[in-house]
Structure formats: structure tokens, C-alpha cells
Amino acid sequence: MSKIVVVGGTGLIGSKVVAKLSEHGHLAVAASPNTGVNTLTGEGLAEVLIGAATVLDVSNSPSFADDDVMRFFTTATTNILTAAKAAGVGHYVALSVVGAERMLDSGYMRAKVAQEDLILASSLPYSIVRATQFFEFARSIADSATIDGVVRLPNAPMQPMAAEDVATAVARTTAGEPLNRTIEVGGPERFGLDEFVRTGLAFHGDLRTVVADPEAPYFGGRPTAETLVPGADATLFTTRFEEWLATTPAPAGR
Ligand SMILES: NC(=O)c1ccc[n+]([C@@H]2O[C@H](COP(=O)([O-])OP(=O)(O)OC[C@H]3O[C@@H](n4cnc5c(N)ncnc54)[C@H](OP(=O)(O)O)[C@@H]3O)[C@@H](O)[C@H]2O)c1
């Protein structure tokens, strides 16, 4: 039984990955502030990595402000890489975002690219999985783009996917040998960013108007026709947005 430490293992993706790895006979250990491991301060990091064959980082910054998110991903990644090397970890896996390097006008995407660069510059065998936007993220996108009750978003195409499928891809990669490259995963259908959010809000009775506005920012960036869509080599999962919506309760507060 191999020990796999899942940094961010209590989060949306992390908790699903821990469950999937455990079902397949791995000793998957969730590491996050809620389990006594803090990658910013280093608390508990060396201890949890003792005996680990693999470390997966699916943590996320509590704040998306430009400086905060950059500090989070660079500090956390530097600390995890250092601790992983000291512990003799043989495979470092991280979850990133499709198109991050094409949207460097976004502070969040700059931080994800900085995270990837630190992994590439380390001598550890690695795999990076880049995923498209999660279906679960539609409301957060709307909230970040709402001014005076109206959601304004560019209509850039994107190919979102279910968090469950992201977790499947990440769990498979984590359980495998290091790829020493970046792979992409996405969903089956293309939507305009505005259309995706409009569909998600309407399904759960959120009455906000969603306006397609090519000048509107998406997390500080201005995605074009190519920015958010996965490349030809991406692995595409089959769960459709409408199908997922029909089986997903409205978020709390609706
Ligand atoms: N949202 C999208 O559409 C999208 C698309 C592609 C890729 N991604 C990537 O997917 C990853 C996971 O996202 P998610 O939505 O699953 O995240 P999430 O649900 O917000 O979970 C965040 C996790 O990070 C942990 N964490 C926060 N601060 C930490 C710290 N100082 N030390 C250790 N762990 C810490 C949290 O632990 P506690 O529970 O203890 O607070 C939690 O387990 C992110 O890296 C994101 O960039 C997201």
C-alpha cells in the first residue's frame, strides 16, 4: 500500500481524490490546516510526508487577491517541494488550469503559472494536470463578475467539466508513474463563458441577468477565443453540464 499525501485533501477536489485513492487501496492522507498541516507556515508538513511515495497538491488560496494568491502558491509550493525532497518523495503531482499561461493578465493565472514553474524547476519527478473550469465554479464566477446585481462576462469559449471527473483524472495520474510533463483534461461541450454562467444560475433559480461583454474581465484577465479551451491532446470526460445540473442541489442560500 503506497502512502499518498493529498495537500488540500479536505477541499472540493481533494476530498474526492482521497476517497478515490482509498477505494483503490492506497493510503491517502489529507493534509490541510483542518488536519494540522499548513503549507504556508510549514506546520506539520515534514511529519505528514514521512514514508510518502507521492504528494499531490490540490490546495487553493483562501484569498484570490493578486498579491495573496501569488504569495500562497509560491510559498506553499516552495515549502512542499523542499519537504518532499527531504522526505524522498518520488512523484509530485499538482492541479493547474487549462490556458493559465495564455491569461497572464489575471493575477490568479500568474500565480498558477508560478506554481507550475517552481515544479518544473525542481528536480522531482512530476505530473501536472491542467483542468478546465469546474461546473461547481459557475456561481463563484458569477459572484466575482457581479456589479449592481448584473453579471458581466466575456463570451470567450470554454469547455467546463464536473469536479468528479477532475478528481478521476487527478487520482489516476497520482496513482501512476511520473509523466514529467503537463496533461490537459476538459469537458465534452463548449460554451461561451457568459452562457455557461447564465445556464448555471438560471437552473437554480438565481435571477441575476448575465450580459455578454467582451470588455468585461474574467478574474482580472481578458480571455480570447483560444484562451480557455483545451488543446487537441486533452482527455475529454463525458459528463454534460445539463446532466450534472439535474443531479446537483442548488447551493446553500438559494
Ligand atoms: N475552480 C476551477 O474551475 C479550477 C479549474 C482548474 C483548476 N483548479 C485548481 O483546483 C485546485 C483545487 O481547487 P478546489 O476548488 O478543490 O479548492 P477548495 O475546495 O477551495 O479547497 C482548498 C483546499 O486548500 C486547503 N488549504 C488552504 N490553505 C492551505 C494551507 N495554508 N495549507 C494547506 N492547505 C491549505 C484547504 O484546506 P482547509 O479545508 O483545511 O481550509 C482545502 O483543502 C486549485 O489549485 C485550483 O487552482 C480550479
The ligand as a MOL file (V3000), in Angstrom:
LIG
                    3D

  0  0  0     0  0            999 V3000
M  V30 BEGIN CTAB
M  V30 COUNTS 48 52 0 0 0
M  V30 BEGIN ATOM
M  V30 1 N -12.2030 26.2110 -9.8720 0
M  V30 2 C -11.8700 25.8090 -11.0860 0
M  V30 3 O -12.6810 25.8780 -12.0240 0
M  V30 4 C -10.4810 25.2380 -11.3170 0
M  V30 5 C -10.1290 24.8470 -12.6070 0
M  V30 6 C -8.8830 24.2330 -12.8050 0
M  V30 7 C -8.0270 24.0540 -11.7140 0
M  V30 8 N -8.3900 24.4710 -10.4570 0 CHG=1
M  V30 9 C -7.4630 24.2320 -9.3350 0
M  V30 10 O -8.0040 23.2200 -8.4920 0
M  V30 11 C -7.3430 23.2770 -7.2280 0
M  V30 12 C -8.3030 22.8450 -6.1380 0
M  V30 13 O -9.4200 23.6880 -6.0950 0
M  V30 14 P -10.6710 23.3790 -5.1330 0
M  V30 15 O -11.8270 24.1510 -5.6830 0
M  V30 16 O -10.8040 21.8930 -4.9110 0 CHG=-1
M  V30 17 O -10.1850 24.0580 -3.7810 0
M  V30 18 P -11.0240 24.2690 -2.4340 0
M  V30 19 O -12.2680 23.4360 -2.4140 0
M  V30 20 O -11.1420 25.7390 -2.1970 0
M  V30 21 O -10.0540 23.6440 -1.3280 0
M  V30 22 C -8.8910 24.3080 -0.9550 0
M  V30 23 C -8.0450 23.3690 -0.1290 0
M  V30 24 O -6.8060 24.0490 0.1500 0
M  V30 25 C -6.5330 23.8660 1.5170 0
M  V30 26 N -5.6690 24.9200 2.0230 0
M  V30 27 C -5.9330 26.2370 2.1280 0
M  V30 28 N -4.8980 26.8830 2.7140 0
M  V30 29 C -3.9590 25.9210 2.9760 0
M  V30 30 C -2.6900 25.9340 3.6080 0
M  V30 31 N -2.1470 27.0620 4.0900 0
M  V30 32 N -2.0170 24.7650 3.7310 0
M  V30 33 C -2.5490 23.6040 3.2520 0
M  V30 34 N -3.7450 23.5250 2.6560 0
M  V30 35 C -4.4500 24.6710 2.5330 0
M  V30 36 C -7.8990 23.8690 2.1890 0
M  V30 37 O -7.7730 23.3160 3.4900 0
M  V30 38 P -8.8370 23.5480 4.7060 0
M  V30 39 O -10.0890 22.7880 4.3010 0
M  V30 40 O -8.1830 22.9430 5.8860 0
M  V30 41 O -9.0530 25.0290 4.7820 0
M  V30 42 C -8.6670 22.9900 1.2260 0
M  V30 43 O -8.4030 21.6270 1.4780 0
M  V30 44 C -6.7570 24.7010 -7.1300 0
M  V30 45 O -5.3520 24.6100 -7.1550 0
M  V30 46 C -7.2420 25.4000 -8.4030 0
M  V30 47 O -6.2760 26.2890 -8.9340 0
M  V30 48 C -9.5860 25.0500 -10.2540 0
M  V30 END ATOM
M  V30 BEGIN BOND
M  V30 1 1 1 2
M  V30 2 2 2 3
M  V30 3 1 2 4
M  V30 4 1 4 5
M  V30 5 2 4 48
M  V30 6 2 5 6
M  V30 7 1 6 7
M  V30 8 2 7 8
M  V30 9 1 8 9
M  V30 10 1 8 48
M  V30 11 1 9 10
M  V30 12 1 9 46
M  V30 13 1 10 11
M  V30 14 1 11 12
M  V30 15 1 11 44
M  V30 16 1 12 13
M  V30 17 1 13 14
M  V30 18 2 14 15
M  V30 19 1 14 16
M  V30 20 1 14 17
M  V30 21 1 17 18
M  V30 22 2 18 19
M  V30 23 1 18 20
M  V30 24 1 18 21
M  V30 25 1 21 22
M  V30 26 1 22 23
M  V30 27 1 23 24
M  V30 28 1 23 42
M  V30 29 1 24 25
M  V30 30 1 25 26
M  V30 31 1 25 36
M  V30 32 1 26 27
M  V30 33 1 26 35
M  V30 34 2 27 28
M  V30 35 1 28 29
M  V30 36 1 29 30
M  V30 37 2 29 35
M  V30 38 1 30 31
M  V30 39 2 30 32
M  V30 40 1 32 33
M  V30 41 2 33 34
M  V30 42 1 34 35
M  V30 43 1 36 37
M  V30 44 1 36 42
M  V30 45 1 37 38
M  V30 46 2 38 39
M  V30 47 1 38 40
M  V30 48 1 38 41
M  V30 49 1 42 43
M  V30 50 1 44 45
M  V30 51 1 44 46
M  V30 52 1 46 47
M  V30 END BOND
M  V30 END CTAB
M  END
